[in-house]
Amino acid sequence: MLNRKCFLLIFAAVIYLTSSVHAAEKRPNILFIFTDDHASHSISAYGSKINKTPNLDRIANEGMLFKNCFCTNSICGPSRAVIQTGKYSHINGFLTNGNKFDGKQQTFPKLLKKSGYETAVIGKWHLGEHMPPQGYSYSEVLIGQGPYYNPPMLRDENGNGDRNRINYTGYTTDIITDLALEWLKNSRDEEKPFMLMYQHKAPHREWAPGPDYLHMYDDVEIPEPPHLFDDYETRGRAAHEQDMSIAKTMTPRDLKLTPPPYLNEEQLKVWNAAYEPKNEAFRKLNLKGDDLIRWKYQRYIKDYLRCIASVDDNIGRVLEYLDESGLAENTIVIYSSDQGFYLGDHGWFDKRFMYEESYRQPLLVRWPNVVKAGSRDEHLVSNVDFAETFLDIAGVAVPDDMQGQSLVPLLKGEKPKDWRKSHYYHYYEFQNDRRTAHMVRRHYGVRTDRYKLIHFYNVDEWELFDLEADPLEMTNIYSEPQYQTLVKELKAETIRLQEELKVPDDTGSVDAFPPSIKLKQNQPRRNQKQQPKKKQ
Ligand code: CA
């Protein structure tokens, strides 16, 4: 009798272990490839007129390209916090780059890890060094922005918070890829499915190219955007008063008229051999006015695209490894960037504004046997949907307090009728009387498939654009009589979204949300009717 009981117990245990290993095998791996400030209009799959990105295009050709993915707050740290939490900035508490990320809160990697995933983040973290990344089996991250060459990195090998600083020599984009491949090949627990966040610093300012690409585009002229010389007529103070123009804001270091300080002797020699002759030719020209702006644009965009060339090559290395190792079949590959960027559009570099070029994020997803190769999706989607999507892919229940929607139905080619018809945006990094980076005024706004309404609430100025008639957003039609009904509707929609997303009431005041104020999580909006939670 005892023997029979023992046998049954062992038999049950074997069945349980076999089935859980089997279940773990079936759950797909998630490879999230992420860059910093990579605008969609510099990806050939998105129709770039200025460069080619064959490896990113490969993901698009073998998967789905999202044409309308938008961030909720177009700046580095806040976008990353939205992705970690699946919540808007006013809920996750990370409103500006000056905030500290509260790593103790619920994040999707924690939930995936708890459900049996091996989780890792390698590369740029940018949510503060005050605490190691939480919810990861392994992390190795740049310190702050991190330099383009010879980066020191912080490694937490067991995900227990003990970190070692390691100083690397070489080009950061290559190093981050080497580390990601090393983790995939030798460090992860192969019994478990994995979720790897492989995150580049590039192509963030100051756009320092790798040694192989210092001469790329030397003999070509990159086409200028049609609104390089925008004069902001019809738009408000925010566009006029920003400090992010190619004409006025770029420094000698941005323009490579002085070399970056982090190069070693050998790297500096190679760098100077590439840039000094070009700089000497520039000095001789003694350019002024528009000609000088045109030269600065060429120097900026070539360096930006050179950085992307290295990113694209390295993504190619990772895709090849997935093929060789047989991992490709059961690994979902996702490509995105924390937000877009101005590539001379409106005369600018940088991001922050809700205008299309920096508001739109690239989003490419390859999922063998699920996503139809070469498919395109036009639904309004957002970085606030990423956490929900990853959990859904892994079969983990999406917590009710997350504010986005899983993209899995869209990836399967479905067209849900109740999908969001409008998207809410809110940028915070501006304080009156204080100099803040790039001086872009706080604003919130709403975008539909055709229109965009923006409120710069510090100065109470509104802008409305018809994206179909005016895709470059050159003409503010807010005051035109024929649009007043539409203005009313979009204002009502903005209020509806603010209520649904629990945006606190003081949002519209001049000094709302100074970074020192800690927001109470899920604070109810004043006068808000208590309604059951609806998904956006
Ligand atoms: Ca960024």
Residues whose N, C-alpha, C, O or C-beta is under 5 A from the ligand:
A	BS01	CA	D36 D37 I75 C76 D338
